[in-house]
Each structure stands twice: as structure tokens, then as C-alpha cells.
Amino acid sequence: MRIFNTKFGFTLIESLVYIGIFGVFFITVVQFTLNVQESNLNANHRKLISTNSMYVSNYLQDSFNNSTTVNNSVSVFDNTNGVLRIENGTDFFEFRLSNNILVVNKNGVEFQLLYDDVIVNSFKVEKVLDTASQISGIRISINYVSLKKTAITLALTTMYYLK
């Protein structure tokens, strides 16, 4: 009479090996998912800063298109906390930092130019002089910072010319 071994199954060692392989696979998938999520979050913060910088740049350009002079007595040049006042006869635009927020005073009405979650930690205004040493334009350097991810910044320098 022959006796057959009819027990089928896994040994303890085989089970532990399978659990270990599954554990490594699971940790890899979770780590990949977390990295993708962090990358997407950083991209959203960069996009928010970029959107703010384009809006500010366009607003500055429009303001310069409607202005003819720079008020030297009110403007503060060559300082990271600069102030710029440009005028067109009776109208004026004044740009300055207030608690890391870029603020505009347009004919006595103040408002901020930035969306939430973005601050400006540097607003530097420099004169651009023509051959007669008259101000023909302004070079503005702005450093934008994400509030939620302070490592994400954008430094932008742009020149604007008076008409």
C-alpha cells in the first residue's frame, strides 16, 4: 500500500518571504504616490507665484503706459523696501510694500496687488537715466515667496519706460 502526501500549502518560511515581497512593493507604491503628491503641490505653488508675477508686471506696465513722470520726492530708490510714485498730470500710482504685501495707491484708493498665499519680501526700485540724466524709466526687482512653501520663490527684474 502506497501512502501519498496530500497536504498542500505554504510553509512558514514561504509565507514570510511573500509577506516581505509584498511589504517592499507596498512601501514603494506609497513612497511614489507621496512623491507625486508633493511634486504636484510644489507645481501649484510655482504656478500661483507665476500668476501673481504676471499680474503685477502687467499692472505695472499699464501704469507706466498711463504715466509721464516719476515723483522723486516720494519715491524711494535702491532699497529692498522701495516706493515708486508715477504720475500723469492729476493722476498717480504709488507702489510700496506693506507687511510683505505689494500695495498700490491709485489716486488715494489703496488695494493689494497679490493673491493670498504669496508675499513679496523685496521690492527694489532703480532709476534708469537718459543721456541728460533725466529719469526715462525704472528697473524694478521683486522677490515673490510662497507663504505655504517658503522654499519656492521667484526673483524677477523688469524695466519699464515712461512714455
C-alpha positions as CSV (number, residue, x, y, z in Angstrom):
1,M,0.0,0.0,0.0
2,R,1.3,3.4,-1.0
3,I,0.8,6.5,1.1
4,F,0.6,9.8,-0.7
5,N,1.3,13.1,1.0
6,T,-1.9,15.0,0.3
7,K,-1.1,18.1,2.4
8,F,-0.8,21.2,0.2
9,G,0.0,24.6,1.4
10,F,2.8,27.0,2.2
11,T,5.4,26.7,4.8
12,L,6.1,29.4,7.4
13,I,9.2,30.5,5.5
14,E,7.4,30.8,2.2
15,S,4.7,32.9,3.8
16,L,7.3,35.2,5.4
17,V,9.0,35.7,2.0
18,Y,5.7,36.5,0.3
19,I,4.8,39.0,3.1
20,G,8.3,40.6,2.8
21,I,8.0,40.9,-1.0
22,F,4.5,42.4,-0.7
23,G,5.7,44.8,2.0
24,V,8.6,46.1,-0.2
25,F,6.2,46.5,-3.1
26,F,3.6,48.3,-0.9
27,I,6.2,50.7,0.6
28,T,7.5,51.5,-3.0
29,V,4.0,52.3,-4.2
30,V,3.2,54.5,-1.2
31,Q,6.5,56.4,-1.5
32,F,5.9,57.0,-5.2
33,T,2.4,58.3,-4.5
34,L,3.7,60.7,-1.8
35,N,6.4,62.0,-4.1
36,V,3.9,62.7,-6.9
37,Q,1.6,64.4,-4.5
38,E,4.5,66.6,-3.2
39,S,5.6,67.4,-6.8
40,N,2.1,68.5,-7.8
41,L,1.8,70.7,-4.7
42,N,5.1,72.4,-5.5
43,A,4.0,72.9,-9.1
44,N,0.7,74.5,-7.9
45,H,2.7,76.9,-5.6
46,R,5.1,77.8,-8.5
47,K,2.0,78.4,-10.8
48,L,0.5,80.7,-8.1
49,I,3.7,82.7,-7.9
50,S,4.0,82.9,-11.6
51,T,0.4,84.1,-12.0
52,N,0.9,86.8,-9.4
53,S,4.1,88.0,-11.0
54,M,2.5,88.2,-14.4
55,Y,-0.5,90.2,-13.0
56,V,1.9,92.6,-11.1
57,S,4.0,93.0,-14.2
58,N,1.0,93.8,-16.4
59,Y,-0.4,96.2,-13.9
60,L,3.0,98.0,-13.7
61,Q,3.2,98.2,-17.5
62,D,-0.3,99.6,-17.8
63,S,0.5,102.1,-15.1
64,F,3.6,103.2,-16.9
65,N,1.7,103.5,-20.2
66,N,-0.6,106.0,-18.4
67,S,2.2,108.0,-16.7
68,T,4.7,110.6,-17.8
69,T,6.8,111.3,-14.7
70,V,8.3,109.8,-11.6
71,N,7.9,111.7,-8.4
72,N,11.4,111.8,-6.9
73,S,10.3,113.3,-3.6
74,V,8.0,110.4,-2.7
75,S,9.8,107.5,-4.4
76,V,12.4,105.5,-2.5
77,F,15.2,104.2,-4.8
78,D,17.9,101.5,-4.3
79,N,16.2,99.9,-1.3
80,T,14.7,96.5,-0.9
81,N,11.6,98.2,0.6
82,G,11.3,100.7,-2.2
83,V,8.5,103.1,-3.0
84,L,7.6,104.2,-6.5
85,R,5.2,107.0,-7.4
86,I,4.5,107.7,-11.1
87,E,2.2,110.5,-12.2
88,N,0.3,111.7,-15.2
89,G,-0.9,115.3,-14.5
90,T,-3.5,114.8,-11.8
91,D,-3.5,111.0,-11.6
92,F,-0.9,109.0,-9.7
93,F,0.1,105.4,-9.0
94,E,2.1,104.7,-5.8
95,F,3.6,101.2,-5.3
96,R,5.1,100.1,-2.0
97,L,5.4,97.1,0.4
98,S,3.3,96.9,3.5
99,N,3.8,93.9,5.6
100,N,5.3,91.9,2.7
101,I,2.2,92.8,0.5
102,L,2.6,94.9,-2.6
103,V,0.2,97.7,-2.2
104,V,-1.0,100.2,-4.8
105,N,-2.3,103.7,-4.1
106,K,-4.2,104.9,-7.2
107,N,-5.4,108.4,-6.7
108,G,-5.9,107.9,-3.0
109,V,-7.5,104.4,-3.2
110,E,-5.3,101.6,-1.8
111,F,-5.5,98.0,-2.7
112,Q,-3.2,95.0,-2.7
113,L,-1.9,93.5,-6.0
114,L,-1.2,90.0,-4.7
115,Y,-3.5,87.0,-4.3
116,D,-3.4,85.1,-1.0
117,D,-0.6,82.7,-0.2
118,V,2.0,84.9,-2.0
119,I,4.1,87.6,-0.4
120,V,6.9,89.9,-1.6
121,N,10.0,90.1,0.5
122,S,11.8,92.6,-1.7
123,F,10.7,95.5,-3.9
124,K,13.7,97.3,-5.2
125,V,13.2,100.4,-7.5
126,E,16.2,101.8,-9.5
127,K,16.3,104.8,-11.8
128,V,17.1,104.4,-15.5
129,L,18.5,107.7,-16.7
130,D,18.8,109.1,-20.2
131,T,21.8,111.0,-21.6
132,A,20.6,114.2,-20.0
133,S,20.4,112.5,-16.6
134,Q,16.6,112.6,-16.6
135,I,14.6,109.6,-15.5
136,S,13.5,107.8,-18.6
137,G,12.4,104.6,-16.9
138,I,12.6,102.4,-13.9
139,R,14.1,99.0,-13.2
140,I,12.1,97.0,-10.6
141,S,13.3,93.9,-8.9
142,I,10.6,91.9,-7.0
143,N,11.2,88.7,-5.0
144,Y,8.0,86.7,-4.6
145,V,7.7,83.9,-2.0
146,S,5.0,81.3,-1.4
147,L,3.6,81.5,2.1
148,K,2.9,77.8,2.4
149,K,6.2,76.7,0.8
150,T,8.8,79.3,1.6
151,A,11.4,77.5,-0.3
152,I,9.5,78.3,-3.5
153,T,10.5,81.8,-4.7
154,L,10.7,83.8,-7.9
155,A,13.0,86.8,-8.4
156,L,12.0,89.0,-11.3
157,T,13.7,92.1,-12.6
158,T,11.9,94.2,-15.2
159,M,12.4,97.6,-16.8
160,Y,9.6,100.0,-17.5
161,Y,9.9,103.1,-19.6
162,L,7.9,106.3,-19.3
163,K,6.0,107.3,-22.4
